[in-house]
Amino acid sequence: MANETIKNETFLGDTREFCERQKLEEIKKQKYLDPLYDAAFKAFLSDEQALVSFLNGVFHLGGDNKIKSVTVKNTEINIIFPQVKTFRLDIRAKTANGFCINVEMQKAKPLHFVERVLLQHSAFLLQSKYELDQETFAGQSTNLSDAERAERESRRYEIPPTFAIWICDFAIQQQDDYRGTWAIRNDKGLTISDKVKYIIYDLTRFDRSEEQVETDEDRWLFLLKHAGSALSLPDFGDETIAKAIHRILVDNASEALLREQVKSMVLTEEEQDYLAWIKMKGVNLGADKKAREMATKMLLKNEPIGKIIEYTELSEADIGAIKSEIDQK
């Protein structure tokens, strides 16, 4: 299995360069970059005006309640576990009224998807809490007054509203519609906190035609789903959407954007998961082989079965099978 692991990794490495060249030629024949992949997704949606329009659509906000502005933030988050664990988010932003937003585009379903959503949001929440404290107590000296110290203590566990928006190009088995809103609830279904929410889109269930599109939410989802295969895209008479479409035109794309798009299309998360899986299998099989070799040596020395089980962690049945093989030689 170890040799197979090396062979698979070598194959993937040798063919990646060829696949990237081939993919680049395919992209150049298309009208638009596909925003279901990271590079084009960020070019399409990380512009401030586009993000404001998208978020107002997601949260169904209108009139005076509309989000007016957002601050697009650094997407890399480092959390100490005690070792540093780095999370790279697709889009991270904060609205003028203090809502912290993480928007993710997920083309392929990774292993442990739900756990990934929870873990990534935990890191995002911690970073957002840290930034809230920095803003709230900025400029305070180390010599705090009793009132300042009391305020800090009272806000020790205050968290900002954090929303994770995941746009997925695969079926979400836990929901029966293209949109699902998830929150932390008790066993009776009562929401414990409105400050942590997950909005998950299943694009495989979004089937509205151009004529059926009505809201900003519909418009952005329609464009995300169809841009990669479309010969033309409607801007719905919206200047912000028109500019977003312009940013993913292949003819307008810089070489850097094209290269990033190619990499995100060739080195998919499915491939990364596969590599991780074959490495894990290789390690497990290597450990099993060593344990069996140790058991064989101990049996030849007439060591007690209990001792062999303790040292090798093999089952009594496995050790019995190894003993039978020795006896037959």
FENNOR-V154835 format. One record per residue. N is the residue number from 0. RES is the residue in one letter. SS is DSSP state (hx for helix, st for strand, lp for the rest). PSI is psi in whole degrees, 0 to 359 (* if undefined). NEAR is the number of other ideal C-beta (glycine too) atoms within 12 Angstrom. Layout:
# FENNOR-V154835
n = <N,N>
res = <RES,RES>
ss = <SS,SS>
psi = <PSI,PSI>
near = <NEAR,NEAR>
This chain:
# FENNOR-V154835
n = <0,1,2,3,4,5,6,7,8,9,10,11,12,13,14,15,16,17,18,19,20,21,22,23,24,25,26,27,28,29,30,31,32,33,34,35,36,37,38,39,40,41,42,43,44,45,46,47,48,49,50,51,52,53,54,55,56,57,58,59,60,61,62,63,64,65,66,67,68,69,70,71,72,73,74,75,76,77,78,79,80,81,82,83,84,85,86,87,88,89,90,91,92,93,94,95,96,97,98,99,100,101,102,103,104,105,106,107,108,109,110,111,112,113,114,115,116,117,118,119,120,121,122,123,124,125,126,127,128,129,130,131,132,133,134,135,136,137,138,139,140,141,142,143,144,145,146,147,148,149,150,151,152,153,154,155,156,157,158,159,160,161,162,163,164,165,166,167,168,169,170,171,172,173,174,175,176,177,178,179,180,181,182,183,184,185,186,187,188,189,190,191,192,193,194,195,196,197,198,199,200,201,202,203,204,205,206,207,208,209,210,211,212,213,214,215,216,217,218,219,220,221,222,223,224,225,226,227,228,229,230,231,232,233,234,235,236,237,238,239,240,241,242,243,244,245,246,247,248,249,250,251,252,253,254,255,256,257,258,259,260,261,262,263,264,265,266,267,268,269,270,271,272,273,274,275,276,277,278,279,280,281,282,283,284,285,286,287,288,289,290,291,292,293,294,295,296,297,298,299,300,301,302,303,304,305,306,307,308,309,310,311,312,313,314,315,316,317,318,319,320,321,322,323,324,325,326,327,328>
res = <M,A,N,E,T,I,K,N,E,T,F,L,G,D,T,R,E,F,C,E,R,Q,K,L,E,E,I,K,K,Q,K,Y,L,D,P,L,Y,D,A,A,F,K,A,F,L,S,D,E,Q,A,L,V,S,F,L,N,G,V,F,H,L,G,G,D,N,K,I,K,S,V,T,V,K,N,T,E,I,N,I,I,F,P,Q,V,K,T,F,R,L,D,I,R,A,K,T,A,N,G,F,C,I,N,V,E,M,Q,K,A,K,P,L,H,F,V,E,R,V,L,L,Q,H,S,A,F,L,L,Q,S,K,Y,E,L,D,Q,E,T,F,A,G,Q,S,T,N,L,S,D,A,E,R,A,E,R,E,S,R,R,Y,E,I,P,P,T,F,A,I,W,I,C,D,F,A,I,Q,Q,Q,D,D,Y,R,G,T,W,A,I,R,N,D,K,G,L,T,I,S,D,K,V,K,Y,I,I,Y,D,L,T,R,F,D,R,S,E,E,Q,V,E,T,D,E,D,R,W,L,F,L,L,K,H,A,G,S,A,L,S,L,P,D,F,G,D,E,T,I,A,K,A,I,H,R,I,L,V,D,N,A,S,E,A,L,L,R,E,Q,V,K,S,M,V,L,T,E,E,E,Q,D,Y,L,A,W,I,K,M,K,G,V,N,L,G,A,D,K,K,A,R,E,M,A,T,K,M,L,L,K,N,E,P,I,G,K,I,I,E,Y,T,E,L,S,E,A,D,I,G,A,I,K,S,E,I,D,Q,K>
ss = <lp,hx,hx,hx,hx,hx,hx,hx,hx,hx,hx,hx,hx,hx,hx,hx,hx,hx,hx,hx,hx,hx,hx,hx,hx,hx,hx,hx,lp,lp,lp,st,lp,lp,lp,lp,lp,hx,hx,hx,hx,hx,hx,hx,hx,lp,lp,hx,hx,hx,hx,hx,hx,hx,hx,hx,hx,hx,lp,lp,lp,lp,hx,hx,hx,lp,lp,lp,lp,st,st,st,lp,lp,lp,st,st,st,st,st,lp,lp,lp,st,st,st,st,st,lp,lp,st,st,st,st,st,lp,lp,lp,lp,st,st,st,st,st,st,st,lp,lp,lp,lp,lp,lp,hx,hx,hx,hx,hx,hx,hx,hx,hx,hx,hx,hx,hx,hx,hx,hx,hx,hx,hx,hx,hx,hx,hx,hx,lp,lp,lp,lp,lp,lp,lp,lp,lp,hx,hx,hx,hx,hx,hx,hx,hx,hx,lp,lp,lp,lp,lp,lp,lp,st,st,st,st,st,st,st,lp,lp,lp,lp,lp,lp,lp,lp,lp,lp,st,st,st,st,st,st,st,lp,lp,lp,lp,lp,st,st,st,st,st,st,st,st,st,st,st,st,hx,hx,hx,lp,lp,lp,lp,hx,hx,hx,lp,lp,lp,hx,hx,hx,hx,hx,hx,hx,hx,hx,hx,hx,hx,hx,hx,lp,lp,lp,lp,lp,lp,lp,lp,lp,hx,hx,hx,hx,hx,hx,hx,hx,hx,lp,st,hx,hx,hx,lp,lp,hx,hx,hx,hx,hx,hx,hx,hx,hx,hx,hx,hx,lp,lp,hx,hx,hx,hx,hx,hx,hx,hx,hx,hx,hx,hx,hx,hx,hx,hx,hx,hx,hx,hx,hx,hx,hx,hx,hx,hx,hx,hx,hx,hx,hx,hx,lp,lp,lp,lp,hx,hx,hx,hx,hx,hx,hx,hx,lp,lp,lp,hx,hx,hx,hx,hx,hx,hx,hx,hx,hx,hx,hx,hx,lp>
psi = <324,317,322,321,311,318,315,318,319,317,314,320,317,324,345,316,317,316,323,318,317,318,323,319,322,317,319,343,351,163,318,151,144,112,4,354,152,308,310,326,315,320,324,318,347,357,141,313,320,318,320,314,316,313,322,326,315,316,3,47,141,168,223,343,353,146,128,326,157,156,117,127,168,133,356,128,132,122,139,129,344,340,156,128,122,131,128,109,155,304,131,132,165,132,166,333,14,8,129,127,134,122,127,137,123,106,311,147,116,166,144,50,310,318,324,316,314,315,314,321,328,316,318,319,317,317,318,322,316,314,324,315,319,319,319,319,20,136,351,138,171,338,84,147,167,322,318,319,321,321,316,316,321,337,14,319,12,131,152,159,127,132,127,123,114,123,114,133,43,163,133,106,337,358,152,13,171,341,134,134,122,147,175,116,160,184,351,6,9,131,127,321,136,359,352,115,150,125,116,126,132,98,340,340,354,107,23,136,171,322,335,350,130,319,169,322,312,316,312,319,320,314,318,318,323,347,321,336,1,147,336,151,140,142,0,27,22,120,322,317,320,319,322,317,319,324,338,11,130,319,339,350,137,164,322,316,319,316,317,322,317,314,318,337,328,311,79,164,333,318,318,318,321,316,316,321,314,329,316,316,321,317,315,317,326,317,321,320,317,320,320,323,319,318,319,314,319,324,320,336,7,35,149,147,319,320,321,318,317,318,327,340,19,159,162,325,319,317,323,320,320,320,320,320,320,316,332,346,*>
near = <20,21,13,17,24,16,15,23,22,15,18,23,18,12,18,22,16,16,22,23,17,17,28,26,15,21,34,20,14,27,23,34,45,35,45,38,37,36,33,39,41,32,36,42,44,33,26,25,24,39,37,32,35,42,39,30,36,35,27,19,22,13,9,8,14,20,32,19,19,32,24,26,24,18,26,17,29,18,22,13,13,6,8,12,18,17,28,19,37,36,38,37,36,31,31,16,20,23,36,38,43,40,41,37,39,37,34,23,23,26,17,15,26,24,12,24,32,19,21,34,38,26,31,42,33,25,33,35,27,21,26,26,21,14,18,21,21,10,10,17,10,10,8,15,12,10,11,18,17,12,17,19,14,12,18,15,14,19,28,31,26,37,37,41,42,42,40,38,32,24,21,29,15,17,21,11,18,27,29,26,24,24,23,21,16,10,7,7,9,11,15,14,18,17,23,30,30,36,36,34,39,28,32,22,22,28,17,22,13,20,10,13,27,16,23,30,29,29,35,42,38,33,46,43,33,30,39,30,19,23,13,15,34,21,23,24,10,24,14,29,33,22,21,39,36,24,32,42,28,31,17,19,28,17,14,12,29,31,20,25,38,34,24,33,34,31,28,27,28,21,26,19,20,22,25,20,21,26,21,18,19,23,17,17,19,19,19,22,19,19,25,26,19,26,34,26,18,26,30,17,14,12,20,14,22,13,17,30,23,17,21,28,17,30,17,18,13,23,30,18,18,31,24,14,16,19,12,8,10>
